[in-house]
């Protein structure tokens, strides 16, 4: 029975052969139990529904270009973290430098390892939560997935609509999320266009927690000229 292939798509499971269950014998009876791949499939589905689906296809370690030494170093650090995700992974700095690509590639590896990954685009998530700030129950309901996720990936952390400076409410919300995951030592991945110094100036308590959880080997900073690879590729194609 366990040799019969199933028809589930999205993840190729070597345990149940994509049936979603495994047959076992207990007390002389044949029973079925849910395969561990079902949590992986749910994670992938959540990622797809959150907008990460297409990125998971395109943003892999194999497709990350490394013609420059800084790109090779960034890929090495991200790959090492994906294999052994201790602490947090933070990619900070210039737009177009490949931060989202590397963070998504890490998520793809973790999903394949059976981790449950939650993707959040900071601007949209923060707007939803702040919109119900006066309703404690509704706010807690929206906060819980961020605080309790096995792996949380926040893209464009602290980015606001229209490029405005974060408000006091933005900063307080960010601290609440960061502090909760810091206390739980929960696996967290952040990409942000803010520099570490910029985050420290926004709120030292919040940013210092990020710095502590992301060691030198898992904190990437993209600064200086030539780091916007999107513009570089555009210029080459003109």
N, C-alpha and C positions, 0 to 999 in steps of 0.2 A: 504493500500500500504506500509506503514511503518512497518508492521508486517511481510512482506515477507523477509526471510533471503537471504543474498547474498552469493557470492562464493569467495570473496577476502580473501587472506591468509596473514599470517604474523603478524596480530594484530586483536584481537577479540573486535570489537567495539559494545558497548551496545546501541549506538544511532541509527546507521543505519543498525545494524545487518549484517555488512560486505558487504553492497551493494555499499558504496562509495558516496551515495547521500541520501537526505531526501526529501520527498514530502511535500509541503506546499500549503495552499490555499491563494490566493491573488486576490482581486477584483473578486471573484467568479470563478477564474480559478485555476486549479491544476498546480503547477510548481515544479520543482526540483532544489534544491541547493546542492552544494558540501558539503559533511560532513567534519567536522573538523578533522576526523581521517585520511583524505587523506594526510595531512601534516605529521602526525605521520608515515604513511606508507612510505612516501618519505624519512623521516629521517632514518627509519629502513633500507630502500633500500640503501641509501647513506652509512650508517654504514657498511652494509654487503659488499658493493662494495669496501669500504676502507680497508677491512681486519678485521673489528670488528665483523663481523657476527658470526663466531664460538665462539668468546669470549663471546658474549652476551648470548649464550646458556650455556656455561660452567661456566662463572664467575658471579655467583649470590651471594647475601648475604646468601642464604640458604646453598650454597656449600662451603662457606668460613670457614675453620677449625679454631677453637679457643681453643686449649688445653692449651695455655699459656696466662697469664694475659695481656701481651702486645698485643696479637691478639684480645682479647675480647675488649680492649680499642679502638683499631684501628677500629674494626667493628662498635662499638657504635658511634664513631665520624663520620664514613662514612655514616651510616644509618641515623643519625640525619641530616647530610647535604643533603642527597637525599630527605628527607621530607621537608626541609626548606633551599634551596640553596642560602643563603645569602653570599656575598663575594666569595672568591675562595677556592677551595679544592686542597691542595698540599700534595703529598706523596713523601718524599725524603729519599734516603739512600740505604741500602744494596740491592743488586740484590737478587731475590728470596724471598723477604719478603712479597709479596702479594700486592704490590703497584698497579700493573695493574689490578689484580683481583678486588680490592676494587673500583678503579676508573671506571672500566667497569660496576660493579654492580650499581654504582651511575647513570651512563648513562642509564642503562636499566630502572631504576625507572623513570628517567626524561623523557625518551621516552614514557613510559606508561602514563605519566602525560600530554603528548601532546607537550613537548618541542622539538625543532629541534636541534639535536646534531650532531656536525661535529667532526670526529675523524681524527687526523693527527699523523703519526709517524714522529717525528722531523727530523731524519736523512734523510729520503727520501724527505720530504717536503722542507727542507732547501737546499738540493742539487738541486732540481728542480728550486727553486727561484733564487739561486745564479748563476745557469747556464744561466739565462736571465738577469743578473744584469745590462747589458749595454743597454737593451731594456726597457725603462721606462714603456711603455704600456703593454708589456708582463709581466713584473714584477708586475705591479699593478693588472693585471688580476688574477695572482696566489696568490697575497697577500690578495685580497678582501675577499675571503671565510674565511680566518683565522681571519681577522679583524672584519668582519661583522656577523659571526656566532652567532646565539642565544646562544648556548652553545658550547664552544670549548674544546675538550679534546686533549691535546698534550701528547703523550706517549714518554717516554725516552727523555725528554727535555734536550737539549744541548749534546746529545750523537752524536759522530762523527764516521765516517768510520775508522776502524782500531784502534779505541781507542785513536786517536790523540787528542791533546789539541785543543779546539775550536780556530779558526782563528779570526782575527779582523772582517772579513766579517760575520762569524757566530754570533759573539757577537752583531754586529750592527743590523743584521736581527732579532735576538732574542729581542733586545731592541725595535725595531720598532713594533713587534707584541705585546709584553707585554705592551708597553706604550699606544698603541692604545686601547687595551682592558681595561687597567687601567683607561684611560680618559673616556671611555664609561661605566665604571662600569659593564662590560659584564661578565656574568657567565663563569668562566674558571676553568678547571680541569687540573692539571699537575702531571705527575709522572716523577721522575728523579732519577738517581743513584748519582747525585751530592748532597753533603750536602749543607745546607743553607750557612754555612761559605764558602764553595767552590764557590758557586754562587756569594756571596758577593765579594770574591777576584777576580772573573772574571770581574764583572761589578756591582759596588755598586748601581748605579742608577737603573739598571734593577732589581736586586735582592731585593732591598729595597721596590720596588713597589709590588713585589710578597709577601713579608713578611707582608706588610701593608694590602693587600687584603685578605690574609689568616690569620685569627685570631688564637689564641691558640687552639680553638676548631676545627679548620679545617686545621691545619698544622700538618701533621704526619711526624715524623723523625724516621727512622729505623737505629739504629747504634748499635755497639757492637756485640759480638759473639752470635751465635745461631739464628740469624735473617734470614739466608738463608734457608727458609723452603723447598725449592726444594732439597737442599743437605741433609737436615734432613730426608726427606721422602725417598730419595735414599738410605741413610745409613740404614734406618730401613728395607728396602726391600732386602738388600743384604743377 
